[in-house]
Amino acid sequence: MSPLYRHAWVLFIVVTVANGAIWWWRGRAEILRDPSLADGYQTLIRGGLVFGNVPWLVMGAGVVVGGVPSVFHYFNPENGPWVVFWYITVVVLWILFAYWIYLRGGAETLLRYPGLLNIRSREPWVLKTLIALMLMGGIAGLAAMVFGDIEVPG
């Protein structure tokens, strides 16, 4: 198995960190207009970086110390306990995210910080609908991985 496939989780971390840098770059103009937003941007971006990297760190731990041969093995939960732990981690993060968005004012909070999301509407129901669609897509993808018995490439 190619080292790229074995260590693709590192690329996923790099992409997540790059997204955080983009969010910060987009938020700078807003912070210049209203410096009171700086702490909120920092909190949201740090949270996005921490929670966004948890699945990739779990995946990396499985590859480095758990004996998972490559990231392709994460497409099928029958590939061991580290893979199952990754699935559990993803589901728990989705639940926490949904709780924050729908029950703790997360949608409203995100809309107060332009540049974090590229949506034109400032209506929380629009963001909540988009997030519901995202979560449904993620659930469908996860279900396909769980029930699809996906073969690991060679």
C-alpha positions in Angstrom: 0.0 0.0 0.0 1.3 3.4 -1.0 2.6 5.7 1.8 0.1 8.3 0.5 -2.8 5.9 1.3 -1.3 5.1 4.6 -0.8 8.7 5.7 -3.6 10.5 3.8 -4.9 11.5 7.3 -2.0 14.0 7.5 -3.3 15.6 4.3 -6.7 15.8 5.9 -5.2 17.7 8.9 -3.4 20.0 6.6 -6.6 20.8 4.7 -8.5 21.4 8.0 -5.7 23.8 9.2 -5.8 25.6 5.8 -9.5 26.1 6.2 -8.9 27.6 9.6 -6.4 30.0 8.1 -8.9 30.9 5.4 -11.6 31.6 8.0 -9.2 33.8 9.9 -8.1 35.6 6.7 -11.8 36.2 5.8 -12.6 37.4 9.3 -9.8 39.9 9.5 -11.8 42.5 7.5 -14.7 42.1 9.8 -12.5 42.4 12.9 -11.0 45.6 11.5 -14.6 47.0 11.2 -15.6 45.7 14.6 -12.7 44.7 16.9 -15.2 43.3 19.4 -15.6 40.3 17.1 -11.9 39.2 17.4 -12.5 36.9 20.4 -15.5 35.3 18.8 -13.6 34.5 15.6 -10.7 33.1 17.6 -13.0 30.9 19.6 -15.0 29.6 16.6 -11.9 29.0 14.5 -10.1 27.2 17.4 -13.2 25.1 18.0 -13.4 24.3 14.2 -9.7 23.3 14.2 -9.9 21.1 17.3 -13.2 19.4 16.5 -12.4 19.2 12.8 -9.1 17.4 13.4 -10.4 14.9 15.9 -11.4 12.3 13.3 -8.1 12.6 11.5 -6.1 12.2 14.7 -8.1 9.1 15.6 -7.6 7.8 12.0 -3.8 8.6 12.3 -3.6 6.8 15.6 -5.2 3.8 14.1 -2.7 3.8 11.2 0.4 4.6 13.3 -0.2 2.5 16.5 -3.3 0.5 15.8 -2.2 -1.6 12.9 -4.7 -0.1 10.3 -2.8 -0.5 7.0 -4.3 2.5 5.2 -7.1 5.1 5.3 -9.0 2.9 2.8 -9.6 0.5 5.7 -11.8 3.1 7.3 -14.4 2.6 4.6 -15.5 -0.7 6.3 -16.1 -0.9 10.1 -15.2 -4.6 10.0 -11.5 -3.6 9.7 -10.9 -3.5 13.5 -11.5 -1.6 16.7 -9.7 1.5 15.6 -12.0 1.8 12.6 -15.1 1.3 14.8 -13.7 4.0 17.2 -13.3 6.3 14.2 -17.0 5.8 13.3 -18.1 6.4 16.9 -16.0 9.6 17.0 -17.6 10.9 13.8 -21.1 10.2 15.0 -20.4 11.8 18.4 -19.0 14.9 16.8 -22.1 15.1 14.5 -24.4 14.9 17.6 -22.4 17.5 19.4 -22.5 19.8 16.4 -26.2 19.3 15.8 -26.8 20.0 19.5 -24.9 23.2 19.3 -26.4 24.4 16.0 -30.1 23.6 16.9 -30.3 23.8 20.7 -27.5 26.1 21.8 -27.8 28.9 19.3 -24.9 27.8 17.1 -26.5 28.8 13.8 -27.2 32.3 15.1 -23.6 32.5 16.4 -22.1 31.5 13.1 -24.2 34.1 11.3 -22.8 36.9 13.5 -19.3 36.1 12.1 -19.3 36.8 8.4 -16.7 35.0 6.4 -16.8 31.7 8.3 -19.5 30.5 6.0 -20.2 31.5 2.4 -24.0 31.7 2.5 -25.9 34.8 1.4 -28.8 34.5 3.8 -28.6 35.8 7.3 -31.6 33.7 8.4 -30.8 31.0 10.9 -33.4 28.7 9.4 -31.6 28.7 6.1 -28.3 27.7 7.8 -30.1 25.1 9.9 -31.6 23.6 6.7 -28.2 23.5 5.0 -26.7 21.8 8.0 -29.5 19.3 8.2 -28.9 18.5 4.5 -25.1 18.1 5.2 -25.8 15.8 8.1 -28.2 13.7 6.1 -25.5 13.4 3.4 -23.0 12.4 6.0 -25.3 9.9 7.5 -26.1 8.4 4.0 -22.3 8.1 3.3 -21.7 6.5 6.7 -24.5 4.1 6.2 -23.1 3.2 2.8 -19.8 2.5 4.4 -21.3 0.4 7.2 -23.7 -1.6 5.1 -21.9 -1.6 1.8 -19.1 -4.0 2.6 -16.6 -1.9 0.6 -13.6 -3.8 -0.5 -10.2 -2.3 0.3 -8.0 -1.7 -2.8 -5.0 -3.9 -3.1 
